Amino acid sequence: MNQLTAIHPQGLGAYVARPATGTGPLLLVLQEIFGVNQNIRDLCDEFAAEGYLAIAPDLFWRQQVGFDIDPSQADAMSQALAMLDKFDDQQAMEDLQHCIAYARSHWQCSGPVAAIGYCLGGRLAFRALYDTEVNSSVSYYGVGLETLVSQAPPADKAALVHVAQLDSYCPPTAQATLLAAAHKDLKVHVYPGCDHAFARAGSVHFNADNARLAYDRTMNFLVPRVGPAYDLEALWEKHVDYEFTTRDADLTMGTMVAQPYVNHIPTMTGGVGYTDLRRFYKDYFIGANPDDTMQVSVSRTQGSRQIVDELIFSFTHDRQMDWLLPGVAPTGRKVRFGLVGIVRFKGDKLCHEHIYWDQASVLVQVGLLNPQGLPVVGVEGADKITDNSIPSNHLITSW
């Protein structure tokens, strides 16, 4: 592997992924027993996109510099176990401290330090709370954690532990120990039906849904403790302004990551990837919204990397709106409905949007759906969002 940066003259190297700003909060990304392989490098790149200076030290360098194998190859486990047989946890702690010192001197990483690790790295990330400057630790299916949790993390330090329910390396007795030790500075999540390496893309045990959930929990844990924090509301407002006021597809795309996606759930419109999404914005969305389009905010919830907007969307249907009513000619009718947007960010860029609304209400209002005898409503559904004086349950015949 030729991508290692020399960290210490004794021979320690590391894969380093820097954010667009050049530096950021330091995140140590600690390897599985397969070395600093493509999976670990991809994780570093992903965390760099979130704004971290991500460093993956070559922890097996004393046995073999640049050890890097694909876990799917036939002899991967035997090779990895041979490396592990001569591995020393305490020496790894020294390596982590060297990485921290190097980052502080070369990239001015003066703030708090986090570590995230997988399998072997999960154990090391947890131990680093006690033996290094690391103050926030995330462990994915770490091995041997049950032997480490008897002592609470040092003051002002915290850990997040992701446990696979079916993991033979963390059997039920070990899981029970971890759960019993959990407290405000030690969060433990068990993922039902998941096995070891459930968050590693390409693993036979990969579980996309739980990997996504674990990642969300990881970011919600890390950002308040080590950063980086962004003004997500300002970023979102700028994006919306480019969509509805400036009405410029290229400026809109400029607020997003290189390969974003938008999914309007009821009509399955939007786009995946830069090319398709830009075409959608330019030809089917930005210019398709009537001049009197209004969005009235009802509520807004902000997380570390996500905004949830609840609003009332209204317009006069005076032009074809294929994103909302594909293939429907203008009806001239006024429409008002509730809409919810879940907006995800990666670093300081929008990553994706999931947009939901009541399509039945829209169809009723434009005259394409007769509500008689159906459990649907028209504009009154939007009215009731903010007016509790409107009676409930009128569709329930026995009420």
N, C-alpha and C positions, 0 to 999 in steps of 0.2 A: 504494500500500500504506500503510495507516494504523497499522501495528503496530510501527513502528520507535521505539526509545528513543534519544533524543539522547545520544551518547557524547562528542562533542567539538564545541566551538562553531564550528569551521570547516565543519561540515556532516555529519560522519560519524554515521550512525545504525546501529542493530543490532536484530535480533529477539532478545529475551531470554526464556528459559524458566527459571523458578526452581523448584527442588524443593519438596516439601511443607514442609521445614524452613525455607525462606526463603533459604537459601544452602547452598553446598557447594563442592567442588573445582571450579575454573574449567576449562571445556572450550570452546575456540573451535571452532565448526563452520563450516568454510569452503566456500563455495558453488561449484557448477559455473558454467559461463559463462552460465547462465540466471538468475542473480541469486538473491536470497533469496526463492525462490518457495515454493509450498506444500510441496514435497518437503523443502526445507531446514528449513522451520518445523516440519514433522512430526518430522523427525529431532531437532531441538532439544527438542521436547516429550517424545520418547522417552528422550533422554538425561537430561532433568530427572527423569523417573520413576525413572531409575537412581540419582538422588541428586546429579547434577551441576548446577551453574549453567551453563547452555548459552547461549552468545552467538554469534549469526551476524552478523558485521559486514557492512554493505552496501558491499562492496568496489568497486562500480562507481559510487559516489556522485559522483565527480568528473565522470563522463560523464552520468549520469542518476540522480537520487535515487530510490530505491525501485524500481529495475529488477527486474521480476518477470514472467517469462513461462513458459508451459507448454511444455516441450520437444516436446510432440506437435503443437503448432500448426504450420501450413504454413510460416510464415516465421520460425520460432523460431531456426533456425541462423543465418540472415542477420542478424537483429537482434543475436544474441549475439556474432557475430564482429565486428560494428560496434563493440560495447562493448569487446571484447577488443583491437581494433586500437589503441586509445588507452590501454590499461592498462599500468601500471608496477608491477612486482613490488616494487621498493624502497619505493614509496609504500604498498603494501599492508602491508609490514612495519611501517611507522610506524603504520598504522591498528590493527594487531594490538596493538602496544604501548600505544596509547591505550585499547583495550578492556581490557587487563590492568590498567592504572592505574585505570580507572574502576571495575572490579570490586573492586579492592582497597579503594578509598575508599568505595564505596557498599554493598558487601555483605561486607566483611571477608574477602575471599578471600586469605588470607595464605600458603597452602600452594603446592605446586608446580602448574604450569599445563600443560595438555595441549591439543593441537590435533588435529582430525580434519578431513580435507578430501577432496573428490571432484573428479576431473578437474583443472581449474585449481586448485581448492582443495587437491587432493592434492599438487601441486607446492609450493604456498605453505606447507602444513602442514610439509612436509619442510624447506623453507628456513628456516622460523621457528625451527628448532633452532639455527641459526647466528646469526640476526639479532635474536632477541627472547628474552624470559625463558622461552619454552616449553621444557619439558624432556622431554616425551614427545609423539611425533608419530605419527599414523596416516594413511596415504595410501591411498585407494582409487583405483585406475587413474589415478594421477597422471601428468601429461604432462611429459616432459623430465627425469625423475628421473635418467636415466643420466648427465646432465651434472653432477649434484650430488653423486654418491656417491663421487667420487674422494677426497674429504676425509672422514675419519671424523667422526661426531658429536662435539661437544665433550664433555669429561669429565662423567660423571654424567647424560648425556642419551642417549635411545634412540629408535629409530624402528621402526615396523611398516609394511610395504608389501604391499598386496594388488594382484596383477597378474593381468589377464585374459589368458589364453594367446592368444586370437585378436584382441587389441586392436591395430588398425592404428596407433594412436597410441603404442604401445609394442611395436615389432616384435621379432622373435627376437634381433636383435643387441643391442637395448636390454635385453631380458630377460636375456640372457647377462651383460651388464655388471652388472646389478643382482644377479644370483645370485652372481657372482664376488666382489662387494663385501660380501656378507652375512657377518655375524659376530655375536657375542653381543649387541651393542647395535644391530644392524640386521638385523631379521628380514624375510625376503622369502618370500611365499607366492604361487605361480602356480596359478591355477584352471583346470584343463584344460577345454577346450570352451566356455569363457566368453569373452564379448566385452565391450567397453567399456560401462560403466553396468550391469553385471550385478547390482549391489546396489540399483539404484533401482527401487522399485515403479512399475509402469506402463511401464517401458522395454521396447522390443521385445526387448532382450537380457536382461531380468530372469530370473535363475535363483534360485529360492527356496531350493533346497538349499545352494548355495554362498554365497548371501547370508547364510543362517543360520550357516553355518560361519565365514564371515568375521567376523560379528558376535560370535560366541563367542570367536574369537581376539582380537578387539579388546578385549572386556571383560577377558579373561585378561591382556592386555598392560597395560591402563590401571589396573586396580584396585590391583595391588601397587605401582604407581609414584605414583599421585596420589590413590587412593581413589575413592569412599568405601567403607570396609570395614564390613561388618555381621556380627553374630554369627549366621550362618545356622543353625548347629546349634541355638541357643536358639530361634530363630523356628520351625524345623521341629518341635522338641520341643513347643512350645506348640500348634502346629497339630494334632499327633498326640494330645496330651492332650485337646483339645477334641473330637476325633473319637471316641476310645475310652474316655476316663475321664469327662469332663464331659458328653459326648454332647449337644452343643449345636450345631445347624446354623448359627445366626447368629454365634456366637463363632468357629466354624470359618471361615465366609466372611469374617469380619473380619480374618483373617490373610492374605487374598489380595487381589490387584489387582482393579480394578473389573470387569474382564471376563476371568476366568480360565478355564482348562479342565482337566479331568481325563479321562484316557483309560486305562481298564483294557483293555489290548490283547487278551487272549485272548477276552473276552466282549463287547468294544466297548461297555461300559457306562461311565457317567460323565456328563459334561455340558460343553457349550461355552457360555460366557457366564454371567453372574450368575444369571439367572432359572432356567435349566435345571439348573445345577449345585447351586443351593440346594435345588431340588426333589429332585434325586437324593440329596443328603446327608440331607435331612430324611425322605424317604419310603422310600428304598431302601438306604441305607447305614448311617447312624449307629445307627438302632434295629434294624437287621437283623443286627447282629453278636452272636453268643451271649455270655452272661455270662462264660464261661470262655475267651474269646478271648485268646490270648497272642501276642506278637511277641518273638522272641529275636534280638537283633542278632548278625550274623556278621561284618560289616565295614561301614565307612562311609568314603566318600571325599568330600572337600569341595574344591570349586573356588572361584573368585572369585564366582560367581553360581549355583552348582549343588551339590547333594548327591546322591550315589548311595548308597542304602541296600540292603544285602544282608541278608536276615533269614529266619528260619523262622517261618511263620505257622501257628497251630494253633487248633482249636476243636472243639466237639461240635455236630454238625449237628442242632440241636434246634428250628430255625425256618427259614422260607424266606429264602434269601439271594440275592435276584435279581441283585445285583452280581456274584456269583461263580458261582451255579448258577441262571440264569434259569428260572423255571417249574418248578423241582424241589421237590417237597414234602420236608419234613424226614425224614431217614432215621435220625436218632439215632446215626449213626456218628461216631467220632473221626477227624479229618482233620489232617494235618500236611504242609506242602509248603514248598519254597523260593520266595521272592518277592524281586523286585528293583524298587525304585522310583527313578526319575530325577526329581528335583525341581528345578525351575527357579525362580529368584527374579528379580524386577525391583525394584531398590532393596531395601527392607526388607519386601517383600510376596512371597508365593508367586505365581508366574505360571502355572505348569502342572505337572502330574504325569503321567508315563508309567509305568504299573505293569505289570510282566510276571510271569507265573508259569507253571508246567507244568500246564496244564489237564487233560492226560491223566492225570497222577498224581491229581488231585482226583477225576476221574470214576471211576478205578479204586477209590479209597478209599470212595466213596459207593455203589459197586455198580452203576454205570451203564455201565461198560466192563470187559469181560473181557480181562485182559492176555494170556491164553493165545494164543501164536502171534503176538503183536504186539510191536513194538519199543518197549514202554512199561513203566514201573515204577510202583509205588504208593508207600507211605510210605517205602520204603527209599531213594528218591531224596532225600528230606529228610534221612534219617539220614546218608547218605554225605557231605553237605555238610561235616559236622564230624567224621566218623569215617573216617579213611583205612584203617582195618583191614578195612572192608567190601570184599570183592573187586571188582575192576573187570572189565568185559568179559564178564559172564555172559550177555549177550544175543548175543554173537558166537559162533555155533555152532562155528566152527573154532578157537576160542581154546584 
